[in-house]
Amino acid sequence: MVAPRAPVVAALVRSAILTPVVTVVVPCFNYGRFVADCVRSLERQTLPAWRAIVIDDASTDGETPALCDAVRSERVTVVHNPRNLGLSDVRNLGVEMAETEALLNLDADDELEPDHLATTVPLLESDECCGIVYTDYRFFGGEHGSIFGRPFDARRLYVKQYIYAGSLYRKSAFMKTPRYRQEVIGNEDWDLWLSIVEAGYRGHYVPRPLYRQRKHGAQWSAQKVESLADQVLRSREVLCQLHAEGYRRSGQLRQFTHRTWLDDALLRLRAGDAPRARRSLRRAIRAQPWSLRPFAVWLRSYRASPLQ
């Protein structure tokens, strides 16, 4: 038997190494100026067996389509939507195109630490009951700091979203859910994680900041914060309706209601609307009269200033 030549062996080894085990879906709307850095963070991954799908969602800034095309390669597919679909449907499109079981959403202006995929993908692959692998976040750009997840607790997930957007998840689990839904805009990730858990899967927490979220440092007006508060409140109400059975089984509806109105009060205070903040605090207190936090926020409402 003739031994294969060295170049042939090298090609076979390279092909085996690069057979994709994870697909990274990168939605992009008017963020072309960041997409090269985003893809570069994938190229630095210590697990090289990835593919990326960059989806330009009918950007309007005049530069993003070309900047997305510039990152196209053997491992990076670039798609241009003829019309704007919105984040939820763009992610659904990316999932449909993906051929791997492991999936990750990565916003075009964000990045991954080099060992993100090498850390998270094996955890998903080793446990068929694991539907989500999630990490902490580190901020960069206009703001620095971190936000932290917590060990997986299905009941607690009905109260607080501690699994963030850029988490690894299983395609077969995703296909058992209603997918990303436009009606929960602002909480579409939370909605998906709850749906995956309700399909019988669990999550795995990696307590390390492996996802890098860019903060743009833009100043928020009081009107913009007020609009955000309105959106969050509507989205939370829809989330509760869509997962009514899960809230009933978990017994977490009262805690969720308390948290929703408390969060709303904090946003209203940030916008400088103290009277509306106090109305929300009354509702938070009615949901959980024994909680001391709303009373502390109530006192703060008398000395708050906009965007404090």
Secondary structure, 3 states (H helix, E strand, C coil): CCCCCHHHHHHHHHHHHHCCCEEEEEEECCCHHHHHHHHHHHHCCCCCCEEEEEEECCCCCCCHHHHHHCCCCCCEEEEECCCCCCHHHHHHHHHHHCCCCEEEECCCCCEECCCHHHHHHHHHHCCCCEEEEEEEEEEEECCCEEECCCCCCHHHHCCCCCCCCCCEEEHHHHCCCCCCCHHHCCCHHHHHHHHHHHCCCEEEEEEEEEEEEEECCCCCCHHHHHHHHHHHHHHHHHHHHHCHHHHHHHCCHHHHHHHHHHHHHHHHHHCCCHHHHHHHHHHHHHHCCCCCHHHHHHHHCCCCCCCC
